[in-house]
Amino acid sequence: MIKEYEVSLDNISKVVEYLKQTIENKNVVMLLQGDLASGKTTLVQSLLASYGIENEVTSPTFCIQNVYEKNFYHYDVYNKTLEEFISLGLLEEFEKEGVHFVEWGDDTLEELLKSYGFEIIKITIDKLNNKRRYTIHA
C-alpha cells in the first residue's frame, strides 16, 4: 500500500500518526530515503517524541547506530556498501524486537532484508519549497 502526504514540518504530525498506526506492535525496518536535509532525522525525532521519548535524537552519521528506549533503533548507512553493512554486524541488529530506522537505506538493502524475512516500510522524502512529500510504501 502506498500513502502520500504533502505537509510542512509544522504539520508532520499527520505523517507521524499514520506511521504509529502502521507500526503498532510490529517489528519493522523503516528505510528512509531522501536528499541531504530532506527531513529524515526530523521524521525520526517527531515519531519518537510522539512516544514520549525525550532523549536528544540525532542522526547517527558517525556512530552508525543510536539506540533509544522503547525498542527504537536509528542507523545511518550513508556511503556504506552492502558488504560494509554486513561486516559491521548491522544485519544481526535487525533481529532485535522493535522499530529500526535506516537513513539512506537503498533498494539493494531493501531486497536483502526482504530476503531474510524482515518487514519493510520504505519512506521517500522529497523537498518541495517549504513542504515535504512523504511517500510511504507499507
Beta strands, then each sheet from edge to edge (+ up, - down):
strand 1: 2-7
strand 2: 28-34
strand 3: 65-68
strand 4: 72-76
strand 5: 99-103
strand 6: 120-128
strand 7: 131-137
sheet 1: 1+ 7- 6+ 2+ 5+ 4+ 3-
end
